[in-house]
Amino acid sequence: MQNDFTDPPILHSAFCILHFAAFATGAIVGSFLNVVIHRYPIEESIVFPPSRCPACRARIRWFDNVPILAWLWLRTPGRRRVSSSSPPSSR
């Protein structure tokens, strides 16, 4: 027997929140793993020194290190560089 009722709006909202939380968690974990993958082979600590640009070695500020949002805000690989439009790395 089929139910003629639609899903309640609260259930739809819960699924949207769950999807956003999963996406945000994936972006954060992926960003951290990018740092680990870059620093582990060269035997550099993942905690210290702070993140920096691999090209110019300039320190990356905390708000420039937010996954995806910083890339959308900056639209460049780094604050000081303006050459390419590829996503930045957290190295």
ZATIBA-606423 format. One line per 2 residues: number of its first residue (from 1); their letters; for each residue x, y, z of C-alpha. Coordinates in nm, 4 decimals. Example, Ala and Ser with C-alpha at 12.3 -4.5 7.8 and 13.67 -1.06 7.14 Angstrom:
2
1 = AS = 1.2300,-0.4500,0.7800 ~ 1.3670,-0.1060,0.7140
This chain:
91
1 = MQ = 0.0000,0.0000,0.0000 ~ 0.1418,0.3386,-0.1013
3 = ND = 0.1412,0.6404,0.1196 ~ -0.0088,0.9492,-0.0472
5 = FT = 0.1603,1.1878,0.1957 ~ 0.4770,1.3739,0.1060
7 = DP = 0.7796,1.3781,0.3317 ~ 0.7463,1.6341,0.6095
9 = PI = 0.9563,1.9503,0.5603 ~ 1.1523,1.8826,0.8795
11 = LH = 1.2774,1.5554,0.7326 ~ 1.3923,1.7339,0.4166
13 = SA = 1.5738,1.9935,0.6293 ~ 1.7443,1.7211,0.8310
15 = FC = 1.8728,1.5551,0.5146 ~ 2.0031,1.8894,0.3822
17 = IL = 2.1866,1.9562,0.7087 ~ 2.3276,1.6029,0.7079
19 = HF = 2.4524,1.6404,0.3496 ~ 2.6127,1.9770,0.4249
21 = AA = 2.7806,1.8367,0.7387 ~ 2.9162,1.5404,0.5413
23 = FA = 3.0453,1.7733,0.2670 ~ 3.2109,2.0096,0.5178
25 = TG = 3.3703,1.7203,0.7071 ~ 3.5026,1.5753,0.3826
27 = AI = 3.6506,1.9115,0.2799 ~ 3.8236,1.9544,0.6163
29 = VG = 3.9603,1.5995,0.6257 ~ 4.0701,1.6254,0.2619
31 = SF = 4.2513,1.9526,0.3307 ~ 4.4296,1.8007,0.6305
33 = LN = 4.5268,1.4900,0.4336 ~ 4.6686,1.7164,0.1627
35 = VV = 4.9024,1.8653,0.4248 ~ 4.9990,1.5195,0.5529
37 = IH = 5.0640,1.3873,0.2013 ~ 5.2844,1.6860,0.1223
39 = RY = 5.4809,1.6965,0.4495 ~ 5.5200,1.3273,0.5385
41 = PI = 5.7618,1.2298,0.2548 ~ 5.9952,1.5213,0.3333
43 = EE = 5.9795,1.4335,0.7062 ~ 5.8350,1.7688,0.8067
45 = SI = 5.6003,1.8061,1.1037 ~ 5.2308,1.8395,1.0231
47 = VF = 5.1882,2.0842,1.3131 ~ 5.4882,2.3141,1.2864
49 = PP = 5.5780,2.5253,1.0873 ~ 5.2420,2.6779,0.9974
51 = SR = 5.1032,2.6452,0.6444 ~ 5.2880,2.8441,0.3799
53 = CP = 5.2910,2.8942,0.0060 ~ 5.5174,2.6337,-0.1560
55 = AC = 5.6266,2.8828,-0.4238 ~ 5.7039,3.2011,-0.2283
57 = RA = 5.7160,3.0495,0.1243 ~ 5.4818,3.3232,0.2575
59 = RI = 5.2803,3.2197,0.5621 ~ 4.9149,3.1415,0.4935
61 = RW = 4.6753,3.3117,0.7344 ~ 4.4115,3.0994,0.9065
63 = FD = 4.1204,3.2487,0.7120 ~ 4.3000,3.1821,0.3827
65 = NV = 4.3264,2.8168,0.4826 ~ 3.9536,2.7400,0.5016
67 = PI = 3.8804,2.4709,0.2411 ~ 3.6870,2.5805,-0.0692
69 = LA = 3.5731,2.9142,0.0789 ~ 3.9234,3.0622,0.0625
71 = WL = 3.9598,2.9468,-0.2974 ~ 3.6276,3.1056,-0.3910
73 = WL = 3.7250,3.4280,-0.2121 ~ 4.0792,3.4529,-0.3502
75 = RT = 4.0187,3.3056,-0.6985 ~ 4.3968,3.2503,-0.7218
77 = PG = 4.6381,2.9887,-0.5857 ~ 4.7695,3.2364,-0.3299
79 = RR = 4.7079,3.5850,-0.1969 ~ 5.0357,3.7211,-0.3361
81 = RV = 5.0308,3.5300,-0.6661 ~ 4.7864,3.6088,-0.9449
83 = SS = 4.9007,3.3727,-1.2206 ~ 4.6797,3.0611,-1.2157
85 = SS = 4.3255,2.9670,-1.1187 ~ 4.3870,2.6165,-0.9851
87 = PP = 4.2696,2.5337,-0.6314 ~ 4.5198,2.6245,-0.3591
89 = SS = 4.7031,2.3689,-0.1522 ~ 4.7379,2.3867,0.2249
91 = R = 5.1092,2.3261,0.2259
